Amino acid sequence: MRRIARAFLRRCRVSEPVAGLVVLAVSELVTNAMVHGEGEVVLRITVAVDVVRVSVTDHNPAPAVLKEAGPDGESGRGIRLVDAISDAWESNGEETWCEFRDARAAA
């Protein structure tokens, strides 16, 4: 997914710094859906004039939540990381999304 996302973002001329953050968010959200979700996992990346939106859906009705991971914990940091690197994020259960603004490379 990371490789496909990187190629798509390059083709859409998303700036390299933003593309790196988007790929990190893709990795975290897809991993979260695969570990905690149910059924098919679907990734959608939408690039508009000034925003990149990453959406990951599965069939788990429970929303993703921010957690406090302990120093030795092996999980619980993914959504916190998405919160830190994105401009906005939300989870309504089956869909978790995040957005990155001012994403396009200068023409």
C-alpha positions in Angstrom: 0.0 0.0 0.0 2.8 2.4 0.8 4.5 1.9 -2.6 1.2 2.3 -4.4 0.4 5.4 -2.4 3.8 6.9 -3.0 3.5 6.4 -6.8 0.0 7.9 -6.9 1.1 11.0 -4.9 4.1 11.5 -7.2 1.8 11.3 -10.2 -0.5 13.9 -8.6 2.4 16.2 -7.9 2.0 16.2 -4.2 5.0 17.8 -2.5 7.6 15.4 -1.2 7.3 16.4 2.4 3.6 16.0 2.4 3.8 12.8 0.4 6.0 11.3 3.1 3.5 12.2 5.8 0.6 10.8 3.7 2.4 7.5 3.2 3.1 7.2 6.9 -0.6 7.8 7.6 -1.6 5.2 5.0 0.7 2.7 6.7 -0.8 3.4 10.1 -4.4 3.5 9.1 -4.2 0.4 6.9 -2.4 -1.5 9.6 -4.9 -0.4 12.2 -7.8 -1.6 10.0 -6.0 -4.9 9.4 -5.3 -5.5 13.0 -8.5 -4.2 14.6 -11.0 -4.1 11.7 -13.3 -6.7 10.2 -13.7 -7.9 6.7 -12.4 -6.2 3.6 -10.0 -3.2 4.0 -10.4 -0.4 1.4 -7.9 2.5 1.0 -8.9 5.6 -0.9 -6.6 8.6 -1.5 -8.1 11.7 -2.9 -6.0 14.6 -4.1 -7.7 18.0 -4.6 -6.3 21.4 -5.3 -5.2 22.0 -1.7 -5.8 18.8 0.2 -5.0 15.1 0.2 -7.5 12.9 2.0 -6.7 9.4 3.1 -9.7 7.2 3.9 -9.6 3.6 5.2 -12.7 1.6 5.6 -13.5 -1.9 7.0 -16.5 -3.4 8.6 -15.8 -2.8 12.2 -18.5 -0.5 13.7 -16.2 0.7 16.5 -14.4 3.9 15.8 -10.7 4.3 16.1 -9.7 6.2 19.3 -6.6 8.0 20.6 -4.9 5.9 23.2 -2.0 6.4 25.6 0.5 3.7 25.0 2.9 2.7 27.8 6.6 3.1 27.2 6.9 -0.7 26.6 3.6 -1.1 24.8 3.8 -2.6 21.3 0.6 -0.9 20.1 -1.5 2.1 20.7 0.5 4.8 18.9 -0.9 4.6 15.3 -3.9 7.0 15.7 -1.9 9.3 17.9 0.7 9.5 15.2 -2.0 10.2 12.6 -3.4 12.9 14.9 0.1 14.5 15.2 1.0 14.6 11.5 -2.3 15.3 9.8 -4.3 18.6 9.7 -7.5 16.8 10.6 -8.8 13.2 11.2 -11.9 11.4 12.4 -13.3 8.0 12.7 -17.0 7.1 12.6 -16.4 3.4 13.0 -16.2 1.8 9.5 -14.3 4.8 8.1 -11.2 6.5 9.5 -9.9 9.4 7.5 -7.3 12.1 7.7 -6.4 15.2 5.7 -3.3 17.0 4.7 -3.6 20.6 3.4 -1.4 22.7 1.1 -0.2 19.4 -0.5 0.6 20.3 -4.1 4.1 21.0 -5.3 4.8 24.4 -6.8 4.1 24.4 -10.5 
